Amino acid sequence: MHLSGRTTIRDAATGEILHHYDTRNEPGERLLVRCRNRRESVCPPCSRLHAGDTFHLVRAGLIGGKTVPDTVREHPRLFVTLTAPSFGTVHRATTDGKRCHPRRNTPACEHGHPRSCTRHHEPADSLVGQPLCPGCYDYTGHVLWHAHAGELWSRFARTTRRCLAKAAGITQTRFLEHARLSFAKVAEYQQRAAIHVHTVIRLDGPAGPGDPAPAWGTTAALINAVHAAAHQVLVTTPHSPATGEHPLRWGTQIDARPLQTDTGPHGPTDDAVAAYVAKYVTKGATDTTGGTDRPITNPDDINHTHVCAHVRTLMRTCWQLGALPEYAHLRLRAWAHTLGYRGHILTKSRAYSTTYAALRSARTPHAGVNAELAQEGESVTHAQWRFAGSGHSPGAALIAAGIAEDLAHNRTWAPRPVATVRQSISQQQLVGPT
């Protein structure tokens, strides 16, 4: 990102100029800064940095660190997956050796499409995630479920607390006097263009991470509360003369696994879960559904997007439903590029762990930024900046491409054992350059 402007830091008491910076002294009179885009498809370097911050944010809430006490690893902790319900039969990957949807003597649907599929689909098959019959698929329910996913999660969290309080024999209003529920969740698009919610849930005492969970707050009790809450939550959409009412629930596939610090057969480890969440936080619609990361401002743009027919129909459904007054508050047209989903990719409760801002502030001194001025006393900052463009010049683009290639090569070899790297280098020297 290219910025132009200036910053002046003055002493609050005397008005003395402590530091002054102006881009007129820079080459091209511009300052190049990070775009901070989390999507790997948009900016790989910034997305990798964002993934690293996410890893430490999630990991700190599991094993401590970053102002979180180490005793949290002894609290009940779960890795929970909540899925979307079925909106229609779709082709699935058949890595287990079974066929897609083998059904014998099944008549065709009312639209003339077969209700069965006897093919074997590889995960990379373009048919995976596509409906067997687009006419039978509930596109309206799919879009409305995405639009209300945030409300479904909010009610799920409240219902989980209610189930825990009921099992402990206390009222819901007094739950915070005995325990606190903390979480960090990430949304992931499936191949059928519906989101999964992967969340880390931790049960603390009433004072937060430094307070142990009450005696009744066991891992088994937390698992039972999660399953009960996921089956109880119901959100009903406003009545529409065109679409009616839609009852929205979580899918039937619910997974809740206890976490453990060390490697073992009983559940995923803390580091594995943190790395899993960090991997998916950098993904966009382009990486999974074939969608787009940029808003759609004109319905004609949907026809020109490089997406499959299934995703294109979901975008059109968002645009059509967005014109109905009863769905105006959902702003479906503004979120047509995300298929109606309006939530953030990663969210967390306040007491779970540190924040992105704290991690960036801690990294600032290591990035070569002068932080001594803020320690000398109170100061006043006057800044005037404006956006001046983005991207590289033709010459700088060649240099950036070479640097990116070197970084990718280093990341490939860095995790490998030293002996393996030496053996590979020796083989290349024997064979010679290609």
Secondary structure, 3 states (H helix, E strand, C coil): CEEEEEEEEEECCCCCEEEEEEHHHCHHHCEECCCCCCCCCCCHHHHHHHHHHHHHHHHHHHHCECCECHHHHHCCEEEEEECCCCCCCECCCCCCCCCCECCCCCCCCCCCCCCCECCCCCCCCCCCCCECCCCCCCHHHHHHHHHCHHHHHHHHHHHHHHHHHHHHCCCHHHHHHCCEEEEEEEEEECCCCCEEEEEEEEEEECCECCCCCCCCCCHHHHHHHHHHHHHHCCEECCCCCCCCCCEECCCCCEEEEECECCCCCCCCEHHHHHHHHHHHHCCCHHHHCCCCCCCCCCHHHHHHCCCCHHHHHHHHHHHHHCCCHHHHHHCCCCCHHHCCCCCCCEEECCCCCCCHHHHHHHHCHHHCCCCCHHHHCCEEEEEEEEEEECCCCHHHHHHHHHHHHHHHHHHHHCCCCHHHHHHHHHHHHHHCCC
